[in-house]
């Protein structure tokens, strides 16, 4: 049974940086596309960044140039480096794993709050 565990959230001032980590277990990590999503109260969960098993990446327009997704297959971990953070980046951030023909997984979420 696959499991995703996020860490690295917290409180940061506008303009600051955070790095989120998502450790995967119980799955063939290198075969999954990994993604970060975020959600605020009353809104739908939205895609932030995604990295495929072939290391192709894509980003939401709102975070392009500020966020970077990367993965380390040796550590079964995906990262989200977030720079130049804005108050509107405040959300619960979720890690996701997808693989065609297999069930997907979600992490439990980590809170990111950008405030002075």
N, C-alpha and C positions, 0 to 999 in steps of 0.2 A: 504494500500500500504506500503510495507516494505521499510525501509530506513536504511542505514549504514553510520555512520559518524566516520571517523578516526581522530585521533589526536596524538600528541607526537613526530612527526618528527622534524628534525632540523639538525644543523651542530654539529658534534662531532669529536674529534681527534681520530686517530687510537688507539685501545686499550680501548676506552671508551665504555660507555653503554647508551642505550636509552630504554624507554618502550613505545611502541605504544599501543593505546587503540582504540577499535572500538565499538561504542555504537549502538545497534540495536533498532529499533522501528517498530511497525506495523506488527509484526510477532510473532509466537510462538517460541521464541528464543531457548528454551530448546529442541525443536524438530529438530533443524538445525545442520548440520555439519558446522563448521566455519573454515575458512582458511585465511592465509596471503599469498599473492603473491607479486612479485616485477617485475618491468620492467625498463629497461634502453633503451635509444634511439636506434632504429634500431634492437632491439632484441625482441623476443617473451616474453610474460609474463610467469613467471615461478613460480611454487609452492614453497613456503618456509616452511610452517608448516600448519598442519591441526589438528583439534580436533573434534571428533565425539560427537554426543549427549550422548554417553556412556562414554565420557572422554578418549577414546583412542586417542593417538597422533602419528603423524609421521612427519618426518622432511626431508628436502633435505640434501643430504650428506654434502653439503658445509657449512651448519649451525649447524650440529649435535654437541652437546656439548657446543655450544655458545648461541643458542637461545632457549627460552622456551615459548611455547604457553599455555595459561590457559584461563578459562572462569569463569564468575560469573553469574549464572542464576538469582540471586536476582537483579543484576544490568543490566541484558541484555547486558553484555559487554564481549568482548574477548580481551585478551592482548597478546602482543608479547614482551617478555623481551629479549633484544639483548645485549649481553656482548662480550667483546674482539672484538669489531668491526674492520673491515678491509676496506681499500679503495674500494675493490671490492664489498662490501655490499652497496655501493652507488646506489640508485635507488628510484623510486617512489613505495611505498608500498601500496597495495590495500587489503582491507578486502573483504571476500566473504562469502556468506551464501548459503548453498545447502540443499535441502530436496527432497527426491524422491517423484515425483508426484506433486510437486509444483514448481513455478518459483523460480529461484535463484536471488540473489542480489549482486551488487558490490557497494563499497564505491567510493568516489571521488578521493581517493589517498592522501598520505602524503609523502613529500619528505624527504629522509634521505641522508645526505651527510657526508661521512667520509673522512676527510682531515686535514692535519696539516697546 
